[in-house]
């Protein structure tokens, strides 16, 4: 076990060193390194945007916006610090802005009209299962919609990105105790909503 | 029930306690106390079940879809466009700063020297010094931002053409100064 953990740590260090190398080159404007940077982080950033916005098309726009903003502002990024929280912070802030902007216009009735929650490439075994899956996603979305944008971000990073509190702290700028408190209150709100939904059903 | 497992249940109804429960941060002793409390407290049992259900519920959310195949290309192109635009803006901003600084220098020279010829003479004599400063600035920028070399060279050349005594801006400044002088003389 110890040997394995040492190997893993060496491999992680190697990966970090490699990442630092192409980040340095990207900072100098090297096109190949910029492409690699985009390729490395695009899906991770998209996952967060998708969870926060609940819509594939908008999440794609938000992802592109975050990546463009990150690369064009690379000169202000401290190479000694991890890159992931930095780009996630840019992406999360962008998503929060989008949620705030659309808050008034958004209604649950319009959800899924552009195929957001329905769109799952090559992953639709049967209409019944597809229907159940969409129902479940709609329920998840409805519960998340009731949270404030900041709480939604904390829930997204904690549950789906599996980030530790310290990393969430770097992304959000909140203290660890504030994150714990927000997460707990968000869990409580979601628990209440689930109970209400079950009662209603 | 052992004596030490009996504790005020108010402690266990606080947010801080619940956070520790959910983060698995209880000591073995606290675990035992918590277990005993759960046997007695219906509301805590219900709340724990509801919070556990949230974890299960969120884990059922489907995996986000994959990005389209051309996403990387589109993004890299957009980055290149944005960077070009930024360079153009910094080029324009740099030219504006140079123009504003030149006008300022011309105004100061106008007020500092008693005769117009003396002012123009000083500006001419500063030619060599200005040239050296520009070359040095250009070299420094070149070393710092190698990637925008053409823009830096362009900025330096335009600035040189504008500010040098036989340049456009300097010609404009001299004409402007002389017309002011003439107007003042007539008054």
Interface residues (C-beta under 8 A of the other chain):
Chain A: X28 X29 X31 X34 X35 X38 X39 X42 X43 X46 X47 X50 X51 X56 X59 X60 X63 X64 X67 X68 X71 X72 X119 X120 X121 X133 X136 X137 X139 X140 X143 X155 X159 X160 X180 X181 X184 X185 X187 X188 X190 X191 X192 X194 X195
Chain B: X15 X18 X19 X22 X23 X47 X50 X51 X53 X54 X55 X57 X58 X59 X60 X61 X62 X64 X65 X66 X67 X68 X71 X72 X74 X75 X76 X78 X79 X80 X82 X83 X86 X146 X147 X148
